[in-house]
């Protein structure tokens, strides 16, 4: 992330990220994530995005939130775009959609 010109996340990523950090690292770390949130470009959830996400979910075998994250990434310009996920199914789907991914393998 240090080398990136910008960071982007689907609006629903706020809930997932703050919750995950809060569960794992506690209230102070959760506050730090909330403070960093304005550094992210936000892809808003609108009708077009949810329609694309629904199609991707069925086509790629993804859950609802993963479908939203992938659909959000696909609205961004592809040059130099790197999609970060450690979820195996989402990682595979992003690759199938032609996205460069980190890590190279989800582990």
Backbone atoms as SQL, in Angstrom:
CREATE TABLE atoms (id INTEGER PRIMARY KEY, chain TEXT, resi INTEGER, resn TEXT, atom TEXT, x REAL, y REAL, z REAL);
INSERT INTO atoms VALUES
  (1, 'A', 1, 'UNK', 'N', 0.813, -1.194, 0.000),
  (2, 'A', 1, 'UNK', 'CA', 0.000, 0.000, 0.000),
  (3, 'A', 1, 'UNK', 'C', 0.856, 1.258, 0.000),
  (4, 'A', 2, 'UNK', 'N', 2.071, 1.134, 0.508),
  (5, 'A', 2, 'UNK', 'CA', 2.946, 2.308, 0.552),
  (6, 'A', 2, 'UNK', 'C', 3.273, 2.832, -0.842),
  (7, 'A', 3, 'UNK', 'N', 3.305, 1.940, -1.839),
  (8, 'A', 3, 'UNK', 'CA', 3.680, 2.342, -3.194),
  (9, 'A', 3, 'UNK', 'C', 2.498, 2.811, -4.023),
  (10, 'A', 4, 'UNK', 'N', 1.292, 2.655, -3.520),
  (11, 'A', 4, 'UNK', 'CA', 0.090, 2.986, -4.290),
  (12, 'A', 4, 'UNK', 'C', -0.114, 4.500, -4.376),
  (13, 'A', 5, 'UNK', 'N', -0.594, 4.936, -5.526),
  (14, 'A', 5, 'UNK', 'CA', -0.966, 6.345, -5.691),
  (15, 'A', 5, 'UNK', 'C', -2.292, 6.647, -5.009),
  (16, 'A', 6, 'UNK', 'N', -3.125, 5.640, -4.866),
  (17, 'A', 6, 'UNK', 'CA', -4.416, 5.817, -4.211),
  (18, 'A', 6, 'UNK', 'C', -4.967, 4.484, -3.777),
  (19, 'A', 7, 'UNK', 'N', -5.868, 4.515, -2.826),
  (20, 'A', 7, 'UNK', 'CA', -6.514, 3.328, -2.309),
  (21, 'A', 7, 'UNK', 'C', -8.010, 3.508, -2.504),
  (22, 'A', 8, 'UNK', 'N', -8.675, 2.446, -2.888),
  (23, 'A', 8, 'UNK', 'CA', -10.113, 2.515, -3.120),
  (24, 'A', 8, 'UNK', 'C', -10.791, 1.341, -2.448),
  (25, 'A', 9, 'UNK', 'N', -12.015, 1.581, -2.001),
  (26, 'A', 9, 'UNK', 'CA', -12.774, 0.524, -1.357),
  (27, 'A', 9, 'UNK', 'C', -14.260, 0.789, -1.580),
  (28, 'A', 10, 'UNK', 'N', -14.994, -0.277, -1.714),
  (29, 'A', 10, 'UNK', 'CA', -16.446, -0.189, -1.768),
  (30, 'A', 10, 'UNK', 'C', -16.942, 0.313, -0.410),
  (31, 'A', 11, 'UNK', 'N', -17.978, 1.121, -0.407),
  (32, 'A', 11, 'UNK', 'CA', -18.510, 1.698, 0.834),
  (33, 'A', 11, 'UNK', 'C', -18.728, 0.636, 1.922),
  (34, 'A', 12, 'UNK', 'N', -19.201, -0.553, 1.552),
  (35, 'A', 12, 'UNK', 'CA', -19.467, -1.588, 2.561),
  (36, 'A', 12, 'UNK', 'C', -18.181, -2.091, 3.220),
  (37, 'A', 13, 'UNK', 'N', -17.040, -1.805, 2.616),
  (38, 'A', 13, 'UNK', 'CA', -15.765, -2.204, 3.199),
  (39, 'A', 13, 'UNK', 'C', -15.503, -1.560, 4.540),
  (40, 'A', 14, 'UNK', 'N', -16.127, -0.414, 4.789),
  (41, 'A', 14, 'UNK', 'CA', -15.971, 0.251, 6.088),
  (42, 'A', 14, 'UNK', 'C', -16.453, -0.676, 7.203),
  (43, 'A', 15, 'UNK', 'N', -17.639, -1.221, 7.027),
  (44, 'A', 15, 'UNK', 'CA', -18.215, -2.102, 8.044),
  (45, 'A', 15, 'UNK', 'C', -17.318, -3.319, 8.250),
  (46, 'A', 16, 'UNK', 'N', -16.936, -3.956, 7.166),
  (47, 'A', 16, 'UNK', 'CA', -16.114, -5.167, 7.272),
  (48, 'A', 16, 'UNK', 'C', -14.769, -4.888, 7.924),
  (49, 'A', 17, 'UNK', 'N', -14.120, -3.814, 7.504),
  (50, 'A', 17, 'UNK', 'CA', -12.777, -3.507, 8.000),
  (51, 'A', 17, 'UNK', 'C', -12.792, -3.092, 9.469),
  (52, 'A', 18, 'UNK', 'N', -13.666, -2.161, 9.814),
  (53, 'A', 18, 'UNK', 'CA', -13.726, -1.698, 11.208),
  (54, 'A', 18, 'UNK', 'C', -14.104, -2.849, 12.129),
  (55, 'A', 19, 'UNK', 'N', -15.066, -3.642, 11.725),
  (56, 'A', 19, 'UNK', 'CA', -15.483, -4.780, 12.542),
  (57, 'A', 19, 'UNK', 'C', -14.349, -5.787, 12.719),
  (58, 'A', 20, 'UNK', 'N', -13.696, -6.160, 11.623),
  (59, 'A', 20, 'UNK', 'CA', -12.614, -7.153, 11.701),
  (60, 'A', 20, 'UNK', 'C', -11.471, -6.658, 12.575),
  (61, 'A', 21, 'UNK', 'N', -11.070, -5.417, 12.383),
  (62, 'A', 21, 'UNK', 'CA', -9.980, -4.866, 13.187),
  (63, 'A', 21, 'UNK', 'C', -10.398, -4.773, 14.650),
  (64, 'A', 22, 'UNK', 'N', -11.628, -4.361, 14.904),
  (65, 'A', 22, 'UNK', 'CA', -12.117, -4.270, 16.280),
  (66, 'A', 22, 'UNK', 'C', -12.129, -5.608, 16.984),
  (67, 'A', 23, 'UNK', 'N', -12.557, -6.653, 16.280),
  (68, 'A', 23, 'UNK', 'CA', -12.606, -8.001, 16.865),
  (69, 'A', 23, 'UNK', 'C', -11.206, -8.513, 17.166),
  (70, 'A', 24, 'UNK', 'N', -10.287, -8.302, 16.231),
  (71, 'A', 24, 'UNK', 'CA', -8.941, -8.847, 16.372),
  (72, 'A', 24, 'UNK', 'C', -8.057, -7.997, 17.284),
  (73, 'A', 25, 'UNK', 'N', -8.150, -6.667, 17.135),
  (74, 'A', 25, 'UNK', 'CA', -7.167, -5.805, 17.801),
  (75, 'A', 25, 'UNK', 'C', -7.761, -4.834, 18.824),
  (76, 'A', 26, 'UNK', 'N', -9.068, -4.763, 18.930),
  (77, 'A', 26, 'UNK', 'CA', -9.669, -3.938, 19.965),
  (78, 'A', 26, 'UNK', 'C', -10.055, -2.527, 19.545),
  (79, 'A', 27, 'UNK', 'N', -10.604, -1.824, 20.506),
  (80, 'A', 27, 'UNK', 'CA', -11.191, -0.499, 20.305),
  (81, 'A', 27, 'UNK', 'C', -10.198, 0.542, 19.776),
  (82, 'A', 28, 'UNK', 'N', -8.995, 0.577, 20.309),
  (83, 'A', 28, 'UNK', 'CA', -8.006, 1.571, 19.881),
  (84, 'A', 28, 'UNK', 'C', -7.644, 1.380, 18.402),
  (85, 'A', 29, 'UNK', 'N', -7.425, 0.149, 17.991),
  (86, 'A', 29, 'UNK', 'CA', -7.109, -0.132, 16.587),
  (87, 'A', 29, 'UNK', 'C', -8.301, 0.199, 15.692),
  (88, 'A', 30, 'UNK', 'N', -9.496, -0.048, 16.192),
  (89, 'A', 30, 'UNK', 'CA', -10.706, 0.276, 15.440),
  (90, 'A', 30, 'UNK', 'C', -10.795, 1.788, 15.213),
  (91, 'A', 31, 'UNK', 'N', -10.477, 2.568, 16.211),
  (92, 'A', 31, 'UNK', 'CA', -10.462, 4.036, 16.059),
  (93, 'A', 31, 'UNK', 'C', -9.428, 4.471, 15.029),
  (94, 'A', 32, 'UNK', 'N', -8.282, 3.807, 15.007),
  (95, 'A', 32, 'UNK', 'CA', -7.237, 4.134, 14.031),
  (96, 'A', 32, 'UNK', 'C', -7.738, 3.885, 12.604),
  (97, 'A', 33, 'UNK', 'N', -8.452, 2.795, 12.404),
  (98, 'A', 33, 'UNK', 'CA', -9.008, 2.509, 11.075),
  (99, 'A', 33, 'UNK', 'C', -10.006, 3.590, 10.689),
  (100, 'A', 34, 'UNK', 'N', -10.865, 3.962, 11.611),
  (101, 'A', 34, 'UNK', 'CA', -11.846, 5.023, 11.328),
  (102, 'A', 34, 'UNK', 'C', -11.150, 6.330, 10.962),
  (103, 'A', 35, 'UNK', 'N', -10.049, 6.624, 11.623),
  (104, 'A', 35, 'UNK', 'CA', -9.294, 7.851, 11.322),
  (105, 'A', 35, 'UNK', 'C', -8.638, 7.802, 9.954),
  (106, 'A', 36, 'UNK', 'N', -8.241, 6.604, 9.501),
  (107, 'A', 36, 'UNK', 'CA', -7.603, 6.429, 8.199),
  (108, 'A', 36, 'UNK', 'C', -8.603, 6.358, 7.054),
  (109, 'A', 37, 'UNK', 'N', -9.866, 6.102, 7.349),
  (110, 'A', 37, 'UNK', 'CA', -10.873, 5.902, 6.325),
  (111, 'A', 37, 'UNK', 'C', -10.906, 7.013, 5.272),
  (112, 'A', 38, 'UNK', 'N', -10.791, 8.294, 5.633),
  (113, 'A', 38, 'UNK', 'CA', -10.837, 9.350, 4.609),
  (114, 'A', 38, 'UNK', 'C', -9.722, 9.250, 3.562),
  (115, 'A', 39, 'UNK', 'N', -8.692, 8.466, 3.808),
  (116, 'A', 39, 'UNK', 'CA', -7.610, 8.303, 2.827),
  (117, 'A', 39, 'UNK', 'C', -8.050, 7.443, 1.642),
  (118, 'A', 40, 'UNK', 'N', -9.157, 6.721, 1.787),
  (119, 'A', 40, 'UNK', 'CA', -9.634, 5.839, 0.727),
  (120, 'A', 40, 'UNK', 'C', -10.598, 6.572, -0.206),
  (121, 'A', 41, 'UNK', 'N', -10.434, 6.305, -1.505),
  (122, 'A', 41, 'UNK', 'CA', -11.467, 6.696, -2.454),
  (123, 'A', 41, 'UNK', 'C', -12.595, 5.699, -2.291),
  (124, 'A', 42, 'UNK', 'N', -13.812, 6.175, -2.267),
  (125, 'A', 42, 'UNK', 'CA', -14.949, 5.308, -1.996),
  (126, 'A', 42, 'UNK', 'C', -15.749, 5.063, -3.273),
  (127, 'A', 43, 'UNK', 'N', -16.026, 3.803, -3.539),
  (128, 'A', 43, 'UNK', 'CA', -16.936, 3.451, -4.615),
  (129, 'A', 43, 'UNK', 'C', -18.284, 3.236, -3.947),
  (130, 'A', 44, 'UNK', 'N', -19.230, 4.087, -4.305),
  (131, 'A', 44, 'UNK', 'CA', -20.548, 4.038, -3.678),
  (132, 'A', 44, 'UNK', 'C', -21.369, 2.878, -4.214),
  (133, 'A', 45, 'UNK', 'N', -22.232, 2.375, -3.378),
  (134, 'A', 45, 'UNK', 'CA', -23.151, 1.313, -3.757),
  (135, 'A', 45, 'UNK', 'C', -24.383, 1.981, -4.368),
  (136, 'A', 46, 'UNK', 'N', -24.562, 1.776, -5.663),
  (137, 'A', 46, 'UNK', 'CA', -25.737, 2.303, -6.355),
  (138, 'A', 46, 'UNK', 'C', -26.395, 1.162, -7.130),
  (139, 'A', 47, 'UNK', 'N', -27.474, 1.463, -7.841),
  (140, 'A', 47, 'UNK', 'CA', -28.221, 0.412, -8.533),
  (141, 'A', 47, 'UNK', 'C', -27.365, -0.329, -9.560),
  (142, 'A', 48, 'UNK', 'N', -26.570, 0.412, -10.303),
  (143, 'A', 48, 'UNK', 'CA', -25.715, -0.211, -11.309),
  (144, 'A', 48, 'UNK', 'C', -24.715, -1.172, -10.666),
  (145, 'A', 49, 'UNK', 'N', -24.117, -0.744, -9.562),
  (146, 'A', 49, 'UNK', 'CA', -23.136, -1.596, -8.887),
  (147, 'A', 49, 'UNK', 'C', -23.797, -2.864, -8.340),
  (148, 'A', 50, 'UNK', 'N', -24.968, -2.738, -7.734),
  (149, 'A', 50, 'UNK', 'CA', -25.599, -3.935, -7.169),
  (150, 'A', 50, 'UNK', 'C', -26.054, -4.892, -8.272),
  (151, 'A', 51, 'UNK', 'N', -26.451, -4.367, -9.416),
  (152, 'A', 51, 'UNK', 'CA', -26.809, -5.239, -10.532),
  (153, 'A', 51, 'UNK', 'C', -25.583, -5.988, -11.053),
  (154, 'A', 52, 'UNK', 'N', -24.472, -5.267, -11.199),
  (155, 'A', 52, 'UNK', 'CA', -23.226, -5.920, -11.622),
  (156, 'A', 52, 'UNK', 'C', -22.778, -6.957, -10.594),
  (157, 'A', 53, 'UNK', 'N', -22.892, -6.607, -9.313),
  (158, 'A', 53, 'UNK', 'CA', -22.487, -7.518, -8.246),
  (159, 'A', 53, 'UNK', 'C', -23.348, -8.781, -8.239),
  (160, 'A', 54, 'UNK', 'N', -24.635, -8.626, -8.464),
  (161, 'A', 54, 'UNK', 'CA', -25.519, -9.796, -8.492),
  (162, 'A', 54, 'UNK', 'C', -25.120, -10.743, -9.623),
  (163, 'A', 55, 'UNK', 'N', -24.820, -10.175, -10.782),
  (164, 'A', 55, 'UNK', 'CA', -24.392, -10.988, -11.919),
  (165, 'A', 55, 'UNK', 'C', -23.072, -11.680, -11.626),
  (166, 'A', 56, 'UNK', 'N', -22.110, -10.936, -11.071),
  (167, 'A', 56, 'UNK', 'CA', -20.812, -11.526, -10.725),
  (168, 'A', 56, 'UNK', 'C', -20.954, -12.616, -9.677),
  (169, 'A', 57, 'UNK', 'N', -21.817, -12.405, -8.706),
  (170, 'A', 57, 'UNK', 'CA', -22.012, -13.393, -7.655),
  (171, 'A', 57, 'UNK', 'C', -22.455, -14.729, -8.214),
  (172, 'A', 58, 'UNK', 'N', -23.386, -14.673, -9.134),
  (173, 'A', 58, 'UNK', 'CA', -23.882, -15.907, -9.749),
  (174, 'A', 58, 'UNK', 'C', -22.824, -16.500, -10.668),
  (175, 'A', 59, 'UNK', 'N', -22.255, -15.660, -11.516),
  (176, 'A', 59, 'UNK', 'CA', -21.272, -16.111, -12.508),
  (177, 'A', 59, 'UNK', 'C', -20.003, -16.688, -11.878),
  (178, 'A', 60, 'UNK', 'N', -19.557, -16.091, -10.777),
  (179, 'A', 60, 'UNK', 'CA', -18.280, -16.476, -10.173),
  (180, 'A', 60, 'UNK', 'C', -18.420, -17.227, -8.844),
  (181, 'A', 61, 'UNK', 'N', -19.645, -17.489, -8.411),
  (182, 'A', 61, 'UNK', 'CA', -19.850, -18.243, -7.172),
  (183, 'A', 61, 'UNK', 'C', -19.426, -17.491, -5.932),
  (184, 'A', 62, 'UNK', 'N', -19.699, -16.191, -5.894),
  (185, 'A', 62, 'UNK', 'CA', -19.291, -15.338, -4.775),
  (186, 'A', 62, 'UNK', 'C', -20.466, -14.997, -3.870),
  (187, 'A', 63, 'UNK', 'N', -20.167, -14.713, -2.619),
  (188, 'A', 63, 'UNK', 'CA', -21.175, -14.189, -1.703),
  (189, 'A', 63, 'UNK', 'C', -21.464, -12.730, -2.020),
  (190, 'A', 64, 'UNK', 'N', -22.460, -12.207, -1.366),
  (191, 'A', 64, 'UNK', 'CA', -22.935, -10.852, -1.654),
  (192, 'A', 64, 'UNK', 'C', -21.862, -9.775, -1.469),
  (193, 'A', 65, 'UNK', 'N', -21.208, -9.775, -0.317),
  (194, 'A', 65, 'UNK', 'CA', -20.221, -8.719, -0.070),
  (195, 'A', 65, 'UNK', 'C', -19.003, -8.850, -0.976),
  (196, 'A', 66, 'UNK', 'N', -18.532, -10.066, -1.200),
  (197, 'A', 66, 'UNK', 'CA', -17.406, -10.246, -2.118),
  (198, 'A', 66, 'UNK', 'C', -17.782, -9.811, -3.529),
  (199, 'A', 67, 'UNK', 'N', -19.022, -10.081, -3.928),
  (200, 'A', 67, 'UNK', 'CA', -19.494, -9.638, -5.242),
  (201, 'A', 67, 'UNK', 'C', -19.476, -8.118, -5.346),
  (202, 'A', 68, 'UNK', 'N', -19.884, -7.453, -4.277),
  (203, 'A', 68, 'UNK', 'CA', -19.858, -5.980, -4.271),
  (204, 'A', 68, 'UNK', 'C', -18.428, -5.459, -4.377),
  (205, 'A', 69, 'UNK', 'N', -17.503, -6.069, -3.643),
  (206, 'A', 69, 'UNK', 'CA', -16.111, -5.618, -3.705),
  (207, 'A', 69, 'UNK', 'C', -15.532, -5.795, -5.111),
  (208, 'A', 70, 'UNK', 'N', -15.805, -6.920, -5.730),
  (209, 'A', 70, 'UNK', 'CA', -15.284, -7.158, -7.073),
  (210, 'A', 70, 'UNK', 'C', -15.938, -6.222, -8.081),
  (211, 'A', 71, 'UNK', 'N', -17.237, -6.042, -7.999),
  (212, 'A', 71, 'UNK', 'CA', -17.928, -5.120, -8.907),
  (213, 'A', 71, 'UNK', 'C', -17.394, -3.704, -8.745),
  (214, 'A', 72, 'UNK', 'N', -17.103, -3.302, -7.509),
  (215, 'A', 72, 'UNK', 'CA', -16.548, -1.970, -7.260),
  (216, 'A', 72, 'UNK', 'C', -15.178, -1.825, -7.915),
  (217, 'A', 73, 'UNK', 'N', -14.351, -2.848, -7.798),
  (218, 'A', 73, 'UNK', 'CA', -13.020, -2.784, -8.419),
  (219, 'A', 73, 'UNK', 'C', -13.121, -2.668, -9.929),
  (220, 'A', 74, 'UNK', 'N', -14.115, -3.326, -10.500),
  (221, 'A', 74, 'UNK', 'CA', -14.235, -3.347, -11.960),
  (222, 'A', 74, 'UNK', 'C', -14.722, -2.027, -12.548),
  (223, 'A', 75, 'UNK', 'N', -15.175, -1.098, -11.715),
  (224, 'A', 75, 'UNK', 'CA', -15.545, 0.229, -12.242),
  (225, 'A', 75, 'UNK', 'C', -14.335, 1.166, -12.299),
  (226, 'A', 76, 'UNK', 'N', -13.240, 0.768, -11.686),
  (227, 'A', 76, 'UNK', 'CA', -12.026, 1.598, -11.676),
  (228, 'A', 76, 'UNK', 'C', -11.212, 1.364, -12.949),
  (229, 'A', 77, 'UNK', 'N', -10.426, 2.373, -13.353),
  (230, 'A', 77, 'UNK', 'CA', -9.519, 2.163, -14.496),
  (231, 'A', 77, 'UNK', 'C', -8.554, 1.024, -14.186),
  (232, 'A', 78, 'UNK', 'N', -8.302, 0.191, -15.175),
  (233, 'A', 78, 'UNK', 'CA', -7.497, -1.023, -14.955),
  (234, 'A', 78, 'UNK', 'C', -5.990, -0.773, -14.931),
  (235, 'A', 79, 'UNK', 'N', -5.506, 0.300, -15.573),
  (236, 'A', 79, 'UNK', 'CA', -4.057, 0.508, -15.611),
  (237, 'A', 79, 'UNK', 'C', -3.537, 0.713, -14.186),
  (238, 'A', 80, 'UNK', 'N', -2.614, -0.128, -13.803),
  (239, 'A', 80, 'UNK', 'CA', -1.964, -0.115, -12.493),
  (240, 'A', 80, 'UNK', 'C', -2.875, -0.499, -11.336),
  (241, 'A', 81, 'UNK', 'N', -4.079, -0.969, -11.616),
  (242, 'A', 81, 'UNK', 'CA', -4.987, -1.404, -10.553),
  (243, 'A', 81, 'UNK', 'C', -4.514, -2.747, -10.011),
  (244, 'A', 82, 'UNK', 'N', -4.428, -2.836, -8.695),
  (245, 'A', 82, 'UNK', 'CA', -4.080, -4.092, -8.029),
  (246, 'A', 82, 'UNK', 'C', -5.170, -4.367, -6.998),
  (247, 'A', 83, 'UNK', 'N', -5.754, -5.544, -7.083),
  (248, 'A', 83, 'UNK', 'CA', -6.854, -5.949, -6.217),
  (249, 'A', 83, 'UNK', 'C', -6.294, -6.786, -5.076),
  (250, 'A', 84, 'UNK', 'N', -6.549, -6.381, -3.849),
  (251, 'A', 84, 'UNK', 'CA', -6.022, -7.099, -2.685),
  (252, 'A', 84, 'UNK', 'C', -7.121, -7.930, -2.034),
  (253, 'A', 85, 'UNK', 'N', -6.873, -9.227, -1.912),
  (254, 'A', 85, 'UNK', 'CA', -7.777, -10.111, -1.177),
  (255, 'A', 85, 'UNK', 'C', -7.031, -11.360, -0.742),
  (256, 'A', 86, 'UNK', 'N', -7.419, -11.867, 0.400),
  (257, 'A', 86, 'UNK', 'CA', -6.847, -13.115, 0.895),
  (258, 'A', 86, 'UNK', 'C', -7.897, -14.223, 0.881),
  (259, 'A', 87, 'UNK', 'N', -9.049, -13.930, 0.337),
  (260, 'A', 87, 'UNK', 'CA', -10.116, -14.912, 0.192),
  (261, 'A', 87, 'UNK', 'C', -9.897, -15.685, -1.112),
  (262, 'A', 88, 'UNK', 'N', -9.805, -16.987, -1.035),
  (263, 'A', 88, 'UNK', 'CA', -9.481, -17.813, -2.219),
  (264, 'A', 88, 'UNK', 'C', -10.476, -17.640, -3.357),
  (265, 'A', 89, 'UNK', 'N', -11.748, -17.717, -3.054),
  (266, 'A', 89, 'UNK', 'CA', -12.759, -17.630, -4.106),
  (267, 'A', 89, 'UNK', 'C', -12.760, -16.241, -4.763),
  (268, 'A', 90, 'UNK', 'N', -12.649, -15.201, -3.953),
  (269, 'A', 90, 'UNK', 'CA', -12.616, -13.841, -4.490),
  (270, 'A', 90, 'UNK', 'C', -11.336, -13.610, -5.286),
  (271, 'A', 91, 'UNK', 'N', -10.237, -14.146, -4.807),
  (272, 'A', 91, 'UNK', 'CA', -8.954, -14.043, -5.499),
  (273, 'A', 91, 'UNK', 'C', -9.051, -14.653, -6.903),
  (274, 'A', 92, 'UNK', 'N', -9.625, -15.854, -6.974),
  (275, 'A', 92, 'UNK', 'CA', -9.794, -16.535, -8.263),
  (276, 'A', 92, 'UNK', 'C', -10.714, -15.736, -9.181),
  (277, 'A', 93, 'UNK', 'N', -11.818, -15.253, -8.644),
  (278, 'A', 93, 'UNK', 'CA', -12.774, -14.490, -9.450),
  (279, 'A', 93, 'UNK', 'C', -12.145, -13.208, -9.989),
  (280, 'A', 94, 'UNK', 'N', -11.375, -12.522, -9.162),
  (281, 'A', 94, 'UNK', 'CA', -10.713, -11.288, -9.607),
  (282, 'A', 94, 'UNK', 'C', -9.734, -11.588, -10.739),
  (283, 'A', 95, 'UNK', 'N', -9.011, -12.681, -10.625),
  (284, 'A', 95, 'UNK', 'CA', -8.097, -13.074, -11.691),
  (285, 'A', 95, 'UNK', 'C', -8.836, -13.416, -12.969),
  (286, 'A', 96, 'UNK', 'N', -9.943, -14.107, -12.856),
  (287, 'A', 96, 'UNK', 'CA', -10.760, -14.458, -14.012),
  (288, 'A', 96, 'UNK', 'C', -11.282, -13.198, -14.704),
  (289, 'A', 97, 'UNK', 'N', -11.538, -12.162, -13.913),
  (290, 'A', 97, 'UNK', 'CA', -11.995, -10.878, -14.470),
  (291, 'A', 97, 'UNK', 'C', -10.832, -10.036, -15.001),
  (292, 'A', 98, 'UNK', 'N', -9.618, -10.572, -14.919),
  (293, 'A', 98, 'UNK', 'CA', -8.471, -9.886, -15.491),
  (294, 'A', 98, 'UNK', 'C', -7.748, -8.912, -14.583),
  (295, 'A', 99, 'UNK', 'N', -8.032, -8.976, -13.281),
  (296, 'A', 99, 'UNK', 'CA', -7.380, -8.053, -12.358),
  (297, 'A', 99, 'UNK', 'C', -6.057, -8.611, -11.855),
  (298, 'A', 100, 'UNK', 'N', -5.081, -7.727, -11.729),
  (299, 'A', 100, 'UNK', 'CA', -3.828, -8.079, -11.054),
  (300, 'A', 100, 'UNK', 'C', -4.150, -8.166, -9.580),
  (301, 'A', 101, 'UNK', 'N', -3.568, -9.153, -8.866),
  (302, 'A', 101, 'UNK', 'CA', -3.923, -9.380, -7.477),
  (303, 'A', 101, 'UNK', 'C', -2.716, -9.435, -6.563),
  (304, 'A', 102, 'UNK', 'N', -2.929, -9.025, -5.329),
  (305, 'A', 102, 'UNK', 'CA', -1.983, -9.268, -4.245),
  (306, 'A', 102, 'UNK', 'C', -2.778, -9.877, -3.097),
  (307, 'A', 103, 'UNK', 'N', -2.188, -10.832, -2.431),
  (308, 'A', 103, 'UNK', 'CA', -0.939, -11.506, -2.778),
  (309, 'A', 103, 'UNK', 'C', -1.101, -12.305, -4.076),
  (310, 'A', 104, 'UNK', 'N', 0.025, -12.755, -4.631),
  (311, 'A', 104, 'UNK', 'CA', -0.018, -13.526, -5.870),
  (312, 'A', 104, 'UNK', 'C', -0.867, -14.782, -5.706),
  (313, 'A', 105, 'UNK', 'N', -0.854, -15.350, -4.524),
  (314, 'A', 105, 'UNK', 'CA', -1.669, -16.518, -4.184),
  (315, 'A', 105, 'UNK', 'C', -2.290, -16.239, -2.818),
  (316, 'A', 106, 'UNK', 'N', -3.573, -16.582, -2.619),
  (317, 'A', 106, 'UNK', 'CA', -4.209, -16.268, -1.348),
  (318, 'A', 106, 'UNK', 'C', -3.756, -17.121, -0.167),
  (319, 'A', 107, 'UNK', 'N', -2.822, -18.005, -0.385),
  (320, 'A', 107, 'UNK', 'CA', -2.254, -18.762, 0.731),
  (321, 'A', 107, 'UNK', 'C', -2.670, -20.157, 0.862);
